Amino acid sequence: MCEEKEFLSLPRIGSPAPEFTAETTKGEISLSDYKGKWVVLFSHPSDFTPVCTTEFVGFQGIKEELAAINTELIGLSIDSVHSHIAWVRNIEQNFDVKITFPVIADLSMDVAKKYGMIMPGESDTATSRAVFVIDDKQVVRTIIYYPSSNGRNIPEVLRIVQALQASDKHNIATPANWEPGDRVIVPPAKNQDEAAKRMTDETMECKDFYFCTKELES
Ligand code: BEZ
């Protein structure tokens, strides 16, 4: 039984993503190799399990759309490279889906511990379903956790990367359930004059001074 405090480290949104070097199904990688690209680093509990298999098929399904927005996928579990290789070959045979993103074999749990991917209340030998969205400057931008028993909503992973990139590019926020093409939220007014002015600004639609939306120019 491991000490629970071993697993307490957790990167924070807005903080630098912890650097790592790890063995993967595509050879050794370091997070710093990905500088200039966005990264979705995700963990799964274990190879050859049904929920994880559906997730791998799902993640592979969004890989090209992520690549089109400068974003790469990296998987991880506490299994060996040989186990990962056998599993992704099995997925290809049974589901006709070729897994083309690298999968970290984190047998030492080094990466899992740095990223707080282990939930000892569930298991202290397997990672939970964690997702870290890391931006092109290697800052953590979103953290999502799901328990072992329930698969993630994979389109949400793509959607949050799209939303974060829209926020960065246009200095806007996005409302609940936002999808690309939807109206966006204009940042709050900084003073009374700005608050008054925006009520008659034809480039935005304001319900009230604090709630203004606009269309994004593409
Ligand atoms: C699964 O992927 O099916 C799974 C993994 C760990 C616990 C429960 C389910």
Boltz pocket constraint, residues with backbone or C-beta under 6 A from the ligand:
constraints:
  - pocket:
      binder: B
      contacts: [[A, 45], [A, 46], [A, 49], [A, 50], [A, 51], [A, 52], [A, 53], [A, 148], [A, 149]]
      max_distance: 6.0
